[in-house]
Amino acid sequence: MKLRPNYLGKLGLSLTLALAGAIALPSIVTDANAQTAKDNRALLVRSDIQEANSKTGVITARGNVQIFYPARQIQATSAQAQYYSRERRIVLTGNVYVLQQGNSLKGENITYLIDEGRFVVLPKSNQQVESVYLVTDSNSNAQ
C-alpha cells in the first residue's frame, strides 16, 4: 500500500512513553502517547518537534503543542511543553491555554503538578493571569 505524501504528513508518528521513567526517543517526533505506569492512562502530546533526554528524564515538545489528558479531562495548548518525568510535572510556556471540565486558565507559563492535580500559573510581564470557572447556582439545584 502506497500512501500519498499529503496523507503521510497528516498521519504523524505515535509513540508510547512511560511517564514513570526516563526514555530515550529520536530527537524529532510528531506525536507521543505517554502512559502512567500505575493506571495505564494515556497523555497525548502533539507538536512540531519532540525531544527526550534519557539522562535527565526530560521530554520537550516545541511548536504548536497540544496536550490531551482524558483521565483528568485536561486539554492544553502552548508554544512549548516540558515533561519532567522524575518530578512528575509538566511545564507549559508561551501563550498557554488549559481547559479542564469547562474551567479555563490562560497565562504565559503554567506548571501542572501531576501527583497533586494542581496548576501554577504565571502571566507575561506587566499582564495578568486569566481564569474562568463554571460556578453552579445552588438555588437552581433546590428547584
Phi and psi in radians as a Rosetta constraint file:
Dihedral C 1 N 2 CA 2 C 2 CIRCULARHARMONIC -1.871 0.35
Dihedral N 2 CA 2 C 2 N 3 CIRCULARHARMONIC 2.225 0.35
Dihedral C 2 N 3 CA 3 C 3 CIRCULARHARMONIC -1.708 0.35
Dihedral N 3 CA 3 C 3 N 4 CIRCULARHARMONIC 2.497 0.35
Dihedral C 3 N 4 CA 4 C 4 CIRCULARHARMONIC -1.214 0.35
Dihedral N 4 CA 4 C 4 N 5 CIRCULARHARMONIC 2.559 0.35
Dihedral C 4 N 5 CA 5 C 5 CIRCULARHARMONIC -0.951 0.35
Dihedral N 5 CA 5 C 5 N 6 CIRCULARHARMONIC -0.666 0.35
Dihedral C 5 N 6 CA 6 C 6 CIRCULARHARMONIC -1.033 0.35
Dihedral N 6 CA 6 C 6 N 7 CIRCULARHARMONIC -0.757 0.35
Dihedral C 6 N 7 CA 7 C 7 CIRCULARHARMONIC -1.189 0.35
Dihedral N 7 CA 7 C 7 N 8 CIRCULARHARMONIC -0.680 0.35
Dihedral C 7 N 8 CA 8 C 8 CIRCULARHARMONIC -1.076 0.35
Dihedral N 8 CA 8 C 8 N 9 CIRCULARHARMONIC -0.673 0.35
Dihedral C 8 N 9 CA 9 C 9 CIRCULARHARMONIC -1.100 0.35
Dihedral N 9 CA 9 C 9 N 10 CIRCULARHARMONIC -0.596 0.35
Dihedral C 9 N 10 CA 10 C 10 CIRCULARHARMONIC -1.443 0.35
Dihedral N 10 CA 10 C 10 N 11 CIRCULARHARMONIC -0.435 0.35
Dihedral C 10 N 11 CA 11 C 11 CIRCULARHARMONIC -1.125 0.35
Dihedral N 11 CA 11 C 11 N 12 CIRCULARHARMONIC -0.771 0.35
Dihedral C 11 N 12 CA 12 C 12 CIRCULARHARMONIC 1.282 0.35
Dihedral N 12 CA 12 C 12 N 13 CIRCULARHARMONIC -3.075 0.35
Dihedral C 12 N 13 CA 13 C 13 CIRCULARHARMONIC -2.231 0.35
Dihedral N 13 CA 13 C 13 N 14 CIRCULARHARMONIC 2.243 0.35
Dihedral C 13 N 14 CA 14 C 14 CIRCULARHARMONIC -1.950 0.35
Dihedral N 14 CA 14 C 14 N 15 CIRCULARHARMONIC 2.325 0.35
Dihedral C 14 N 15 CA 15 C 15 CIRCULARHARMONIC -2.299 0.35
Dihedral N 15 CA 15 C 15 N 16 CIRCULARHARMONIC 2.609 0.35
Dihedral C 15 N 16 CA 16 C 16 CIRCULARHARMONIC -1.819 0.35
Dihedral N 16 CA 16 C 16 N 17 CIRCULARHARMONIC 2.224 0.35
Dihedral C 16 N 17 CA 17 C 17 CIRCULARHARMONIC -2.056 0.35
Dihedral N 17 CA 17 C 17 N 18 CIRCULARHARMONIC 2.574 0.35
Dihedral C 17 N 18 CA 18 C 18 CIRCULARHARMONIC -1.634 0.35
Dihedral N 18 CA 18 C 18 N 19 CIRCULARHARMONIC 2.045 0.35
Dihedral C 18 N 19 CA 19 C 19 CIRCULARHARMONIC -1.136 0.35
Dihedral N 19 CA 19 C 19 N 20 CIRCULARHARMONIC -0.468 0.35
Dihedral C 19 N 20 CA 20 C 20 CIRCULARHARMONIC -1.288 0.35
Dihedral N 20 CA 20 C 20 N 21 CIRCULARHARMONIC -0.299 0.35
Dihedral C 20 N 21 CA 21 C 21 CIRCULARHARMONIC -2.324 0.35
Dihedral N 21 CA 21 C 21 N 22 CIRCULARHARMONIC 2.964 0.35
Dihedral C 21 N 22 CA 22 C 22 CIRCULARHARMONIC -1.538 0.35
Dihedral N 22 CA 22 C 22 N 23 CIRCULARHARMONIC 2.350 0.35
Dihedral C 22 N 23 CA 23 C 23 CIRCULARHARMONIC -2.283 0.35
Dihedral N 23 CA 23 C 23 N 24 CIRCULARHARMONIC 2.441 0.35
Dihedral C 23 N 24 CA 24 C 24 CIRCULARHARMONIC -1.541 0.35
Dihedral N 24 CA 24 C 24 N 25 CIRCULARHARMONIC 2.267 0.35
Dihedral C 24 N 25 CA 25 C 25 CIRCULARHARMONIC -2.291 0.35
Dihedral N 25 CA 25 C 25 N 26 CIRCULARHARMONIC 2.844 0.35
Dihedral C 25 N 26 CA 26 C 26 CIRCULARHARMONIC -1.061 0.35
Dihedral N 26 CA 26 C 26 N 27 CIRCULARHARMONIC 2.744 0.35
Dihedral C 26 N 27 CA 27 C 27 CIRCULARHARMONIC -1.257 0.35
Dihedral N 27 CA 27 C 27 N 28 CIRCULARHARMONIC -0.334 0.35
Dihedral C 27 N 28 CA 28 C 28 CIRCULARHARMONIC -2.192 0.35
Dihedral N 28 CA 28 C 28 N 29 CIRCULARHARMONIC 2.107 0.35
Dihedral C 28 N 29 CA 29 C 29 CIRCULARHARMONIC -2.433 0.35
Dihedral N 29 CA 29 C 29 N 30 CIRCULARHARMONIC 2.378 0.35
Dihedral C 29 N 30 CA 30 C 30 CIRCULARHARMONIC -1.581 0.35
Dihedral N 30 CA 30 C 30 N 31 CIRCULARHARMONIC -0.539 0.35
Dihedral C 30 N 31 CA 31 C 31 CIRCULARHARMONIC -2.361 0.35
Dihedral N 31 CA 31 C 31 N 32 CIRCULARHARMONIC 2.548 0.35
Dihedral C 31 N 32 CA 32 C 32 CIRCULARHARMONIC -2.431 0.35
Dihedral N 32 CA 32 C 32 N 33 CIRCULARHARMONIC 2.315 0.35
Dihedral C 32 N 33 CA 33 C 33 CIRCULARHARMONIC -1.850 0.35
Dihedral N 33 CA 33 C 33 N 34 CIRCULARHARMONIC 1.966 0.35
Dihedral C 33 N 34 CA 34 C 34 CIRCULARHARMONIC -1.807 0.35
Dihedral N 34 CA 34 C 34 N 35 CIRCULARHARMONIC 2.474 0.35
Dihedral C 34 N 35 CA 35 C 35 CIRCULARHARMONIC -2.208 0.35
Dihedral N 35 CA 35 C 35 N 36 CIRCULARHARMONIC 2.370 0.35
Dihedral C 35 N 36 CA 36 C 36 CIRCULARHARMONIC -1.276 0.35
Dihedral N 36 CA 36 C 36 N 37 CIRCULARHARMONIC 2.455 0.35
Dihedral C 36 N 37 CA 37 C 37 CIRCULARHARMONIC -1.200 0.35
Dihedral N 37 CA 37 C 37 N 38 CIRCULARHARMONIC -0.617 0.35
Dihedral C 37 N 38 CA 38 C 38 CIRCULARHARMONIC -1.211 0.35
Dihedral N 38 CA 38 C 38 N 39 CIRCULARHARMONIC -0.956 0.35
Dihedral C 38 N 39 CA 39 C 39 CIRCULARHARMONIC -1.968 0.35
Dihedral N 39 CA 39 C 39 N 40 CIRCULARHARMONIC 0.069 0.35
Dihedral C 39 N 40 CA 40 C 40 CIRCULARHARMONIC 0.979 0.35
Dihedral N 40 CA 40 C 40 N 41 CIRCULARHARMONIC 0.655 0.35
Dihedral C 40 N 41 CA 41 C 41 CIRCULARHARMONIC -1.695 0.35
Dihedral N 41 CA 41 C 41 N 42 CIRCULARHARMONIC 2.292 0.35
Dihedral C 41 N 42 CA 42 C 42 CIRCULARHARMONIC -1.439 0.35
Dihedral N 42 CA 42 C 42 N 43 CIRCULARHARMONIC 2.491 0.35
Dihedral C 42 N 43 CA 43 C 43 CIRCULARHARMONIC -2.117 0.35
Dihedral N 43 CA 43 C 43 N 44 CIRCULARHARMONIC 1.942 0.35
Dihedral C 43 N 44 CA 44 C 44 CIRCULARHARMONIC -1.651 0.35
Dihedral N 44 CA 44 C 44 N 45 CIRCULARHARMONIC 2.245 0.35
Dihedral C 44 N 45 CA 45 C 45 CIRCULARHARMONIC -2.143 0.35
Dihedral N 45 CA 45 C 45 N 46 CIRCULARHARMONIC 2.186 0.35
Dihedral C 45 N 46 CA 46 C 46 CIRCULARHARMONIC -2.072 0.35
Dihedral N 46 CA 46 C 46 N 47 CIRCULARHARMONIC 2.426 0.35
Dihedral C 46 N 47 CA 47 C 47 CIRCULARHARMONIC -2.873 0.35
Dihedral N 47 CA 47 C 47 N 48 CIRCULARHARMONIC 2.996 0.35
Dihedral C 47 N 48 CA 48 C 48 CIRCULARHARMONIC -1.242 0.35
Dihedral N 48 CA 48 C 48 N 49 CIRCULARHARMONIC -0.694 0.35
Dihedral C 48 N 49 CA 49 C 49 CIRCULARHARMONIC -2.421 0.35
Dihedral N 49 CA 49 C 49 N 50 CIRCULARHARMONIC 2.459 0.35
Dihedral C 49 N 50 CA 50 C 50 CIRCULARHARMONIC -2.382 0.35
Dihedral N 50 CA 50 C 50 N 51 CIRCULARHARMONIC 2.475 0.35
Dihedral C 50 N 51 CA 51 C 51 CIRCULARHARMONIC -2.350 0.35
Dihedral N 51 CA 51 C 51 N 52 CIRCULARHARMONIC 2.570 0.35
Dihedral C 51 N 52 CA 52 C 52 CIRCULARHARMONIC -2.288 0.35
Dihedral N 52 CA 52 C 52 N 53 CIRCULARHARMONIC 2.416 0.35
Dihedral C 52 N 53 CA 53 C 53 CIRCULARHARMONIC -1.998 0.35
Dihedral N 53 CA 53 C 53 N 54 CIRCULARHARMONIC 1.923 0.35
Dihedral C 53 N 54 CA 54 C 54 CIRCULARHARMONIC -1.221 0.35
Dihedral N 54 CA 54 C 54 N 55 CIRCULARHARMONIC -0.397 0.35
Dihedral C 54 N 55 CA 55 C 55 CIRCULARHARMONIC -1.314 0.35
Dihedral N 55 CA 55 C 55 N 56 CIRCULARHARMONIC -0.724 0.35
Dihedral C 55 N 56 CA 56 C 56 CIRCULARHARMONIC -1.643 0.35
Dihedral N 56 CA 56 C 56 N 57 CIRCULARHARMONIC -0.337 0.35
Dihedral C 56 N 57 CA 57 C 57 CIRCULARHARMONIC 1.335 0.35
Dihedral N 57 CA 57 C 57 N 58 CIRCULARHARMONIC 0.354 0.35
Dihedral C 57 N 58 CA 58 C 58 CIRCULARHARMONIC -1.823 0.35
Dihedral N 58 CA 58 C 58 N 59 CIRCULARHARMONIC 2.266 0.35
Dihedral C 58 N 59 CA 59 C 59 CIRCULARHARMONIC -1.953 0.35
Dihedral N 59 CA 59 C 59 N 60 CIRCULARHARMONIC 2.207 0.35
Dihedral C 59 N 60 CA 60 C 60 CIRCULARHARMONIC -2.043 0.35
Dihedral N 60 CA 60 C 60 N 61 CIRCULARHARMONIC 2.281 0.35
Dihedral C 60 N 61 CA 61 C 61 CIRCULARHARMONIC -2.069 0.35
Dihedral N 61 CA 61 C 61 N 62 CIRCULARHARMONIC 2.298 0.35
Dihedral C 61 N 62 CA 62 C 62 CIRCULARHARMONIC -2.294 0.35
Dihedral N 62 CA 62 C 62 N 63 CIRCULARHARMONIC 2.530 0.35
Dihedral C 62 N 63 CA 63 C 63 CIRCULARHARMONIC 1.471 0.35
Dihedral N 63 CA 63 C 63 N 64 CIRCULARHARMONIC 1.900 0.35
Dihedral C 63 N 64 CA 64 C 64 CIRCULARHARMONIC 0.907 0.35
Dihedral N 64 CA 64 C 64 N 65 CIRCULARHARMONIC 0.875 0.35
Dihedral C 64 N 65 CA 65 C 65 CIRCULARHARMONIC -1.272 0.35
Dihedral N 65 CA 65 C 65 N 66 CIRCULARHARMONIC 2.323 0.35
Dihedral C 65 N 66 CA 66 C 66 CIRCULARHARMONIC -2.261 0.35
Dihedral N 66 CA 66 C 66 N 67 CIRCULARHARMONIC 2.303 0.35
Dihedral C 66 N 67 CA 67 C 67 CIRCULARHARMONIC -2.157 0.35
Dihedral N 67 CA 67 C 67 N 68 CIRCULARHARMONIC 2.353 0.35
Dihedral C 67 N 68 CA 68 C 68 CIRCULARHARMONIC -2.247 0.35
Dihedral N 68 CA 68 C 68 N 69 CIRCULARHARMONIC 2.135 0.35
Dihedral C 68 N 69 CA 69 C 69 CIRCULARHARMONIC -2.263 0.35
Dihedral N 69 CA 69 C 69 N 70 CIRCULARHARMONIC 1.403 0.35
Dihedral C 69 N 70 CA 70 C 70 CIRCULARHARMONIC -1.019 0.35
Dihedral N 70 CA 70 C 70 N 71 CIRCULARHARMONIC -0.573 0.35
Dihedral C 70 N 71 CA 71 C 71 CIRCULARHARMONIC -1.030 0.35
Dihedral N 71 CA 71 C 71 N 72 CIRCULARHARMONIC -0.541 0.35
Dihedral C 71 N 72 CA 72 C 72 CIRCULARHARMONIC -2.010 0.35
Dihedral N 72 CA 72 C 72 N 73 CIRCULARHARMONIC 0.219 0.35
Dihedral C 72 N 73 CA 73 C 73 CIRCULARHARMONIC 0.921 0.35
Dihedral N 73 CA 73 C 73 N 74 CIRCULARHARMONIC 0.818 0.35
Dihedral C 73 N 74 CA 74 C 74 CIRCULARHARMONIC -1.953 0.35
Dihedral N 74 CA 74 C 74 N 75 CIRCULARHARMONIC 2.332 0.35
Dihedral C 74 N 75 CA 75 C 75 CIRCULARHARMONIC -2.239 0.35
Dihedral N 75 CA 75 C 75 N 76 CIRCULARHARMONIC 2.455 0.35
Dihedral C 75 N 76 CA 76 C 76 CIRCULARHARMONIC -2.587 0.35
Dihedral N 76 CA 76 C 76 N 77 CIRCULARHARMONIC 2.645 0.35
Dihedral C 76 N 77 CA 77 C 77 CIRCULARHARMONIC -2.313 0.35
Dihedral N 77 CA 77 C 77 N 78 CIRCULARHARMONIC 2.593 0.35
Dihedral C 77 N 78 CA 78 C 78 CIRCULARHARMONIC -2.904 0.35
Dihedral N 78 CA 78 C 78 N 79 CIRCULARHARMONIC 3.033 0.35
Dihedral C 78 N 79 CA 79 C 79 CIRCULARHARMONIC -1.398 0.35
Dihedral N 79 CA 79 C 79 N 80 CIRCULARHARMONIC -0.583 0.35
Dihedral C 79 N 80 CA 80 C 80 CIRCULARHARMONIC -2.554 0.35
Dihedral N 80 CA 80 C 80 N 81 CIRCULARHARMONIC 2.596 0.35
Dihedral C 80 N 81 CA 81 C 81 CIRCULARHARMONIC -2.408 0.35
Dihedral N 81 CA 81 C 81 N 82 CIRCULARHARMONIC 2.429 0.35
Dihedral C 81 N 82 CA 82 C 82 CIRCULARHARMONIC -2.227 0.35
Dihedral N 82 CA 82 C 82 N 83 CIRCULARHARMONIC 2.239 0.35
Dihedral C 82 N 83 CA 83 C 83 CIRCULARHARMONIC -1.839 0.35
Dihedral N 83 CA 83 C 83 N 84 CIRCULARHARMONIC 2.076 0.35
Dihedral C 83 N 84 CA 84 C 84 CIRCULARHARMONIC -1.714 0.35
Dihedral N 84 CA 84 C 84 N 85 CIRCULARHARMONIC 1.679 0.35
Dihedral C 84 N 85 CA 85 C 85 CIRCULARHARMONIC -1.124 0.35
Dihedral N 85 CA 85 C 85 N 86 CIRCULARHARMONIC -0.601 0.35
Dihedral C 85 N 86 CA 86 C 86 CIRCULARHARMONIC -1.254 0.35
Dihedral N 86 CA 86 C 86 N 87 CIRCULARHARMONIC -0.613 0.35
Dihedral C 86 N 87 CA 87 C 87 CIRCULARHARMONIC -1.622 0.35
Dihedral N 87 CA 87 C 87 N 88 CIRCULARHARMONIC -0.147 0.35
Dihedral C 87 N 88 CA 88 C 88 CIRCULARHARMONIC 0.942 0.35
Dihedral N 88 CA 88 C 88 N 89 CIRCULARHARMONIC 0.988 0.35
Dihedral C 88 N 89 CA 89 C 89 CIRCULARHARMONIC -2.451 0.35
Dihedral N 89 CA 89 C 89 N 90 CIRCULARHARMONIC 2.661 0.35
Dihedral C 89 N 90 CA 90 C 90 CIRCULARHARMONIC -2.111 0.35
Dihedral N 90 CA 90 C 90 N 91 CIRCULARHARMONIC 2.246 0.35
Dihedral C 90 N 91 CA 91 C 91 CIRCULARHARMONIC -1.972 0.35
Dihedral N 91 CA 91 C 91 N 92 CIRCULARHARMONIC 2.056 0.35
Dihedral C 91 N 92 CA 92 C 92 CIRCULARHARMONIC -1.832 0.35
Dihedral N 92 CA 92 C 92 N 93 CIRCULARHARMONIC 2.322 0.35
Dihedral C 92 N 93 CA 93 C 93 CIRCULARHARMONIC -2.347 0.35
Dihedral N 93 CA 93 C 93 N 94 CIRCULARHARMONIC 2.633 0.35
Dihedral C 93 N 94 CA 94 C 94 CIRCULARHARMONIC 1.490 0.35
Dihedral N 94 CA 94 C 94 N 95 CIRCULARHARMONIC 1.649 0.35
Dihedral C 94 N 95 CA 95 C 95 CIRCULARHARMONIC 0.889 0.35
Dihedral N 95 CA 95 C 95 N 96 CIRCULARHARMONIC 1.041 0.35
Dihedral C 95 N 96 CA 96 C 96 CIRCULARHARMONIC -1.497 0.35
Dihedral N 96 CA 96 C 96 N 97 CIRCULARHARMONIC 2.380 0.35
Dihedral C 96 N 97 CA 97 C 97 CIRCULARHARMONIC -2.314 0.35
Dihedral N 97 CA 97 C 97 N 98 CIRCULARHARMONIC 2.225 0.35
Dihedral C 97 N 98 CA 98 C 98 CIRCULARHARMONIC -2.173 0.35
Dihedral N 98 CA 98 C 98 N 99 CIRCULARHARMONIC 2.346 0.35
Dihedral C 98 N 99 CA 99 C 99 CIRCULARHARMONIC -2.163 0.35
Dihedral N 99 CA 99 C 99 N 100 CIRCULARHARMONIC 2.215 0.35
Dihedral C 99 N 100 CA 100 C 100 CIRCULARHARMONIC -2.453 0.35
Dihedral N 100 CA 100 C 100 N 101 CIRCULARHARMONIC 2.008 0.35
Dihedral C 100 N 101 CA 101 C 101 CIRCULARHARMONIC 0.897 0.35
Dihedral N 101 CA 101 C 101 N 102 CIRCULARHARMONIC 0.726 0.35
Dihedral C 101 N 102 CA 102 C 102 CIRCULARHARMONIC 1.514 0.35
Dihedral N 102 CA 102 C 102 N 103 CIRCULARHARMONIC -0.281 0.35
Dihedral C 102 N 103 CA 103 C 103 CIRCULARHARMONIC -1.538 0.35
Dihedral N 103 CA 103 C 103 N 104 CIRCULARHARMONIC 2.526 0.35
Dihedral C 103 N 104 CA 104 C 104 CIRCULARHARMONIC -2.351 0.35
Dihedral N 104 CA 104 C 104 N 105 CIRCULARHARMONIC 2.707 0.35
Dihedral C 104 N 105 CA 105 C 105 CIRCULARHARMONIC -2.291 0.35
Dihedral N 105 CA 105 C 105 N 106 CIRCULARHARMONIC 2.449 0.35
Dihedral C 105 N 106 CA 106 C 106 CIRCULARHARMONIC -2.295 0.35
Dihedral N 106 CA 106 C 106 N 107 CIRCULARHARMONIC 2.355 0.35
Dihedral C 106 N 107 CA 107 C 107 CIRCULARHARMONIC -2.980 0.35
Dihedral N 107 CA 107 C 107 N 108 CIRCULARHARMONIC 3.109 0.35
Dihedral C 107 N 108 CA 108 C 108 CIRCULARHARMONIC -1.488 0.35
Dihedral N 108 CA 108 C 108 N 109 CIRCULARHARMONIC -0.515 0.35
Dihedral C 108 N 109 CA 109 C 109 CIRCULARHARMONIC -2.492 0.35
Dihedral N 109 CA 109 C 109 N 110 CIRCULARHARMONIC 2.128 0.35
Dihedral C 109 N 110 CA 110 C 110 CIRCULARHARMONIC -2.233 0.35
Dihedral N 110 CA 110 C 110 N 111 CIRCULARHARMONIC 2.200 0.35
Dihedral C 110 N 111 CA 111 C 111 CIRCULARHARMONIC -1.863 0.35
Dihedral N 111 CA 111 C 111 N 112 CIRCULARHARMONIC 2.269 0.35
Dihedral C 111 N 112 CA 112 C 112 CIRCULARHARMONIC -1.927 0.35
Dihedral N 112 CA 112 C 112 N 113 CIRCULARHARMONIC 2.057 0.35
Dihedral C 112 N 113 CA 113 C 113 CIRCULARHARMONIC -1.596 0.35
Dihedral N 113 CA 113 C 113 N 114 CIRCULARHARMONIC 1.816 0.35
Dihedral C 113 N 114 CA 114 C 114 CIRCULARHARMONIC -1.041 0.35
Dihedral N 114 CA 114 C 114 N 115 CIRCULARHARMONIC -0.877 0.35
Dihedral C 114 N 115 CA 115 C 115 CIRCULARHARMONIC -1.151 0.35
Dihedral N 115 CA 115 C 115 N 116 CIRCULARHARMONIC -0.519 0.35
Dihedral C 115 N 116 CA 116 C 116 CIRCULARHARMONIC -1.586 0.35
Dihedral N 116 CA 116 C 116 N 117 CIRCULARHARMONIC -0.302 0.35
Dihedral C 116 N 117 CA 117 C 117 CIRCULARHARMONIC 1.132 0.35
Dihedral N 117 CA 117 C 117 N 118 CIRCULARHARMONIC 0.610 0.35
Dihedral C 117 N 118 CA 118 C 118 CIRCULARHARMONIC -2.125 0.35
Dihedral N 118 CA 118 C 118 N 119 CIRCULARHARMONIC 2.452 0.35
Dihedral C 118 N 119 CA 119 C 119 CIRCULARHARMONIC -1.839 0.35
Dihedral N 119 CA 119 C 119 N 120 CIRCULARHARMONIC 2.467 0.35
Dihedral C 119 N 120 CA 120 C 120 CIRCULARHARMONIC -2.136 0.35
Dihedral N 120 CA 120 C 120 N 121 CIRCULARHARMONIC 2.118 0.35
Dihedral C 120 N 121 CA 121 C 121 CIRCULARHARMONIC -2.041 0.35
Dihedral N 121 CA 121 C 121 N 122 CIRCULARHARMONIC 2.302 0.35
Dihedral C 121 N 122 CA 122 C 122 CIRCULARHARMONIC -2.112 0.35
Dihedral N 122 CA 122 C 122 N 123 CIRCULARHARMONIC 2.470 0.35
Dihedral C 122 N 123 CA 123 C 123 CIRCULARHARMONIC -1.547 0.35
Dihedral N 123 CA 123 C 123 N 124 CIRCULARHARMONIC 3.020 0.35
Dihedral C 123 N 124 CA 124 C 124 CIRCULARHARMONIC -1.184 0.35
Dihedral N 124 CA 124 C 124 N 125 CIRCULARHARMONIC 2.821 0.35
Dihedral C 124 N 125 CA 125 C 125 CIRCULARHARMONIC -1.003 0.35
Dihedral N 125 CA 125 C 125 N 126 CIRCULARHARMONIC 2.340 0.35
Dihedral C 125 N 126 CA 126 C 126 CIRCULARHARMONIC 1.095 0.35
Dihedral N 126 CA 126 C 126 N 127 CIRCULARHARMONIC 0.392 0.35
Dihedral C 126 N 127 CA 127 C 127 CIRCULARHARMONIC -2.242 0.35
Dihedral N 127 CA 127 C 127 N 128 CIRCULARHARMONIC -3.132 0.35
Dihedral C 127 N 128 CA 128 C 128 CIRCULARHARMONIC -2.134 0.35
Dihedral N 128 CA 128 C 128 N 129 CIRCULARHARMONIC 2.822 0.35
Dihedral C 128 N 129 CA 129 C 129 CIRCULARHARMONIC -1.410 0.35
Dihedral N 129 CA 129 C 129 N 130 CIRCULARHARMONIC 2.551 0.35
Dihedral C 129 N 130 CA 130 C 130 CIRCULARHARMONIC -2.088 0.35
Dihedral N 130 CA 130 C 130 N 131 CIRCULARHARMONIC 2.307 0.35
Dihedral C 130 N 131 CA 131 C 131 CIRCULARHARMONIC -2.371 0.35
Dihedral N 131 CA 131 C 131 N 132 CIRCULARHARMONIC 2.505 0.35
Dihedral C 131 N 132 CA 132 C 132 CIRCULARHARMONIC -2.194 0.35
Dihedral N 132 CA 132 C 132 N 133 CIRCULARHARMONIC 2.163 0.35
Dihedral C 132 N 133 CA 133 C 133 CIRCULARHARMONIC -2.064 0.35
Dihedral N 133 CA 133 C 133 N 134 CIRCULARHARMONIC 2.388 0.35
Dihedral C 133 N 134 CA 134 C 134 CIRCULARHARMONIC -1.453 0.35
Dihedral N 134 CA 134 C 134 N 135 CIRCULARHARMONIC 2.098 0.35
Dihedral C 134 N 135 CA 135 C 135 CIRCULARHARMONIC -2.046 0.35
Dihedral N 135 CA 135 C 135 N 136 CIRCULARHARMONIC 2.150 0.35
Dihedral C 135 N 136 CA 136 C 136 CIRCULARHARMONIC -1.462 0.35
Dihedral N 136 CA 136 C 136 N 137 CIRCULARHARMONIC 2.539 0.35
Dihedral C 136 N 137 CA 137 C 137 CIRCULARHARMONIC -1.442 0.35
Dihedral N 137 CA 137 C 137 N 138 CIRCULARHARMONIC 2.072 0.35
Dihedral C 137 N 138 CA 138 C 138 CIRCULARHARMONIC -1.134 0.35
Dihedral N 138 CA 138 C 138 N 139 CIRCULARHARMONIC -0.449 0.35
Dihedral C 138 N 139 CA 139 C 139 CIRCULARHARMONIC -1.223 0.35
Dihedral N 139 CA 139 C 139 N 140 CIRCULARHARMONIC -0.571 0.35
Dihedral C 139 N 140 CA 140 C 140 CIRCULARHARMONIC -1.245 0.35
Dihedral N 140 CA 140 C 140 N 141 CIRCULARHARMONIC -0.406 0.35
Dihedral C 140 N 141 CA 141 C 141 CIRCULARHARMONIC -1.311 0.35
Dihedral N 141 CA 141 C 141 N 142 CIRCULARHARMONIC -0.465 0.35
Dihedral C 141 N 142 CA 142 C 142 CIRCULARHARMONIC -1.372 0.35
Dihedral N 142 CA 142 C 142 N 143 CIRCULARHARMONIC -0.333 0.35
